[in-house]
C-alpha cells in the first residue's frame, strides 16, 4: 500500500508458487521484486532459487524481506540485491525502490548500488 500510495503499480502474490506463475505469465516483467522468505506453499527460498534458474526472471532485482535474526546470513545464498529486516523502514524501502522503479512524474533516483 505504501508503494502504491507513492504512485507505483504493484502486483502481489500470496505465496512463492503464485508469484512465480504470475511472473511467467507477464509480458512486461516488474522492475523489482520484494520477496518475503517465509511464505506458505513455496517459500521465498524456493521461489528465489527458481527465479535464479529462469533466464528471463533472474535479472530482476530482488530485495529479500525477513524477520529472521541475521537477515544477511539468512539470505546470503540467495544473492539478493538487498536484504531488508522486518519491520521494514518505510523511508528506506521507498528510497531503495526509487533506484529501480520510476515513479510517474519523477526521475529515477541515483541507481548506485546500496550496500547490503
N, C-alpha and C positions, 0 to 999 in steps of 0.2 A: 504494500500500500504506500509506503514511503517513497519508493522509486516511481510509482505511478503518479503520485501527487506532484512529483518534480517534472512530469511530462514524458517519462519513459513508457514505452509499451512493454509489458511483461507477460510472459507465459509461465504457467506453473503446472507442476505435476505432483500427485500425491505420493509417488514413490519412484524409485530409480527405473523400474521397468516401464512405467508410464512415461517417464521423462525421455527415456531412450527411444521409445516408439514415437513419441511426439517429434523429437528431433529428426528422426529418419523420415518422417512424412513431410517435413517442411521443405519448401523450395528455397526460401531465403533463411539461412541459419542466423541464430542470435549472435550478438557481438560479445556476449558474456554469459557464463553460467555461474549461478550461485548454488553450490552443492552442499547439502546437509549430509554428513556421514551417517547419521542414524535415521534410517527410513525403513518402513516395512516392505515386504515383497522382495525388493532388490535394494541392498544398502548403497550408500554413497560410494563405498569402496568398490563394490561390484560394478556400479554404474561407471565410475571413473576408469576402471580397467577396460570395460567395453568401449568407452569413448576413446581411450588412447589407442585401441586396436582398430578403430574405424578411421580410415584415412580422411574421410570427409569431416568427421566430428572432432578429431584430435586437435586441430589448430585453434579451436575455440578457447579463449582464455577462461580458466575455471578458478573460482575462489571457493575454497573449502571452508565450510562453517561447521564448528563443533563445540560442544561443551566439555569435551574430554580435557583432562588436566593439562597435559603438554600438547597443545594443538600442533606444534611444529613436528614433534616426533611422531604424533599420531598419523600425520598425513604425508610424511616425507616421501614414501614410496609412490605416492600418487602424483608427484610433480605438479602441484598446483601453481597457478600464477601467484596466488596469495593465500595465506591461512588467516582466518578470522575466528576469534573466540566469541562464543555466545556468553552473555548477551552482547549483541552487536552494537558497536559505537556507530550510531546512525550517521553522524557527520563524516566519519572515516569511510563508511560504506558509500556515501554519496560522492565523496572526493575520488575514491578509487574507481567507482563505476564510471564517472565522467571521463576517466582516462581511456576508456574503451568504447563507450557508447555515446554518440552525440545526442544531446537534448535539443528538441526543436527550438530554434531561435538562439541557441548558444553554441559557440565553437567547442571542439574537444579541448579538455584540459591538457596540460603538459603530459605527454604519453611516456615519459621516462619511467622505467620500471621502479616500483617501490620495493624496498627490502621486505623480505618475507619474514 
